[in-house]
Amino acid sequence: MRYIISDIHGCYAEYKEMLDRIDLSEEDELYILGDAMDRGPEPIKVMQDIMLRPNVTYIIGNHDYMMYECMKELTVEITEETIDSLSAECIWLYSVWMQNGGEVTAKQFGKLSREEQQDMLAYLEESETYEVVENDGKKFILVHAGLDNFSEDKPLEDYDIYELIEDRPDYSKRYYSDKNTYVVTGHTPTCYVNRNGEMRVYQENGHIAIDCGCVFGGRLAAYCIETGETVYVESMRGKV
């Protein structure tokens, strides 16, 4: 079976419970639509577990990209002295990252050995920006945030990274005229997409949105490509 998860955001306990729930085996495949880190309590443990699994395809998210861009310049513990050595662009990005839940990741990353830090950065550098998966005549385009500046004739490789990891789709609009083509996204908690505000996977207009806001007290969702079914794990964090 092939499963899709997104936006784990450091929720290690829920992530591990999900792997048990879906009974992920070495023969299964798991696609993670980015943002395993930041905000939640154990982002580095989540990333370390993901890195050990050869049957995981990791698609980079905006939080991952912020972390990577900062830490490739600063791969030591953050101090006043090392901050002074950052480029102006990295200082700006670091500030944005901290404002968006990056502090827990930065602290835990700083406790890793130099070799562990470099391995994690290399993993993120080699991660995908999108993936296309097919099953039973259906095509699933997997991406963290969406397809900004969308054109049906635009090849996926022509989208720049910010068009894939930052801007939110118009979920009321079908993107591809082929009704068997689906855009699968994380990034936007589904409480902002579902009409009733529920933290459940959204499936309308050729979209499948699977970020059910685990780190915000919602759920972690795993969508199965073969069956179209979703498995949920309730958040262990309080509602915010």
N, C-alpha and C positions, 0 to 999 in steps of 0.2 A: 504493500500500500504506500501511497504518497500523501504526505500531510503538509499543511502550511500553517505556520504560527507567526505572529508578529508582535513587536513591541513588548518584549518580556520585561524590560526596564528594571533589571536587578531583582526581579521576584523569583529568586532561586528555588524556594520551596514549592511554589506553584508550578514552575517549570518542570521540576523533577516529578512532581505528582502527575503532571500531564504526560510525561514520557511513560510513566507506569500505566496511566489510564488507557493510552492508545497501544500499549504493549509494543513499543518501538523495538524492532529487531534489526539485525544487521542487514536483512534483505529489504527492509523498508527504506524509504527516502523521506527526509525532512527538509523542507524549505523554510528558512526563517527570513522574514521580510524586514530585517534590520531592527535597530534600537534595542538590542539586548541589554545595553548599559544605561547608566544614569538613573536618577530619581529613586529607585528602589534600594533595598539594603545591601544586596550582594551582587553588584554588576560584574565584578571581576570573576567571581566563581561561576557565574553563568557563562561568560566568555570562555573560560578555561575548559568547561565541560563541552561546549560546542566545538572548540578547537580539536578536541580529542576524538571526535566522531567523524569517520570518513564518509558516512552516509548523510551528512548535512551539507546543504548548499546555502551559504550565507549571502544575502543581498543587503548591501550597505544602506543604512538609514542616516538621517540628518544628524542624530546624536553621535553615531559612530564616526561620521565624517568630521564633525567638530573635534572630537577626541583625537582622531588620527592626525588632523592638520596641526593641532597644538602640540601633541606629544612627539611628533616626529622631529620637532625643534627642541622640545624639552622632555628628555627621557630620563630625568632625574627627579628627585623629590622637589616639590615646588617650594622655593624660598624667595625672599626679597631679591637676593643676588641673581638667581636664575631667571626670575621674571624680567630683570633689567636687560637680559641678553636676548629677549624675544624681539622679533620683527614687529613693526607697527600693525601689520595685518594680523599676526598671530595674537598680539595683545588684545585687539578688538574681538577676534574670534573667541579667545579665552574668556573674555568678559561675558560674551553672549552665552557661551557654554556654561559658565558658572550660574548665570541667571536662569538657566533651563535645566538645573538638576545635576550638573557635572561634578559638583564638589565631591560627592561620595566616590565617584569613579576615579577622580584625580588622586584622592588620598589612598585608595586601595592600589591603584596602579603604581604609585610612588613606593609602595612597600615590596613590590616585586623585584627580583634580581634584574640586573641589566639584560641578561640573556632572555629572561621571561618577557621583559618589556619589548625587546626587539622582535621576539617571536609573535607577540600579539599584534604589533604594528604591521609586521609582514603579512599576517593573516588578513587584517583589514585591508591592506593595500591590494591583496589578491582577490578580495571578495568581489562578487558580481554587482552590477548596477541594475540588472533586470534578468529575468529568465523566462523562457517560453516553454510550456509543458502542454502536451497533447494527450487526450484520452477520449476514446469512443467518438471520434468526429468533432470533439470540442477542443478549442485552443484557449489556454489560460496564460495571460501575460502577467507575470509576477513582478511587482515593483513596490518600493517602500511607500511612496507618497501618491504618485499619479503620473500622468503624462501631460505636463504643462505645455502650453502653446501647441496643442494637439492638432494634427492633421492626419487623416486616414492614410494619406499617401506618404507620410513621413516615416522612413525606416527607423526602427527602435535605436539603432546605433548612432543616429543623428541627434538624439536628445542629449543635451549636456547634463552633467550630474545634478545641477540644481533643479532642472526641470523634472527630475525623477525623485528627488529626496525632500523637496521643500513644499511646493505648492499643492493645495488640496484640489481634488477633482470636483467637477460639478456632477454630483450623484443623481441629479434629476435628468441628466442628459445621457443618451446612449452614444458612445464614442464610435464603435465599429458597427457598420451596417450589417455585417454578418452576425446573426443572432447566436451563433455558436462560438463567438469570440468573447471572452470575458477578461476584464481588467481586475486583477486581484491586488488589493492595497491594504496597508496598515496606516500608521501615522495619524489618522483622524479617528478619535474615539467614536464608536458607533452611536453613542447617546446623542451625538450632534447630527446624525444622519437619519436614524430611525424616527419616524413621526411621533412615536410615543416616548422617545427618550430612553428606550430600553438598551441595555448593554448586551445586545445579541448581534450575531453576524447579519449584515445587511446584504440582501440579494435582490436587486432590481436594476432594470435598464442596462444590463450587461456588466454591472459592477458586483464584485464580491468584496465587501469591506470587513476585515477581520480583527481590527484593533478594538477589543471590548473593554479597554481601560482597566486592566488588572491592577496596575500601580495606583490607580485612583479609587480603588475599592470596588471595581467591577469584576471582570472575569478574564481569564486567559482562554483563548479559543484555538482549537486545532481543526482545520477544515480538511476533509479527506477528498482528494481529487477523484478517486474511483467511485465513491459512493455518494458524494455530494452532502454527506452528513457532517455535523459539527459536534465535537466533544468540548465540554466546558469544565474549567476548574474555577471555583469561586475564589476571589481574592481573600487573602488572610489579613489584608490591611483594612483599616477603617475607612469609611466613606469620607471623602474630602470635597 
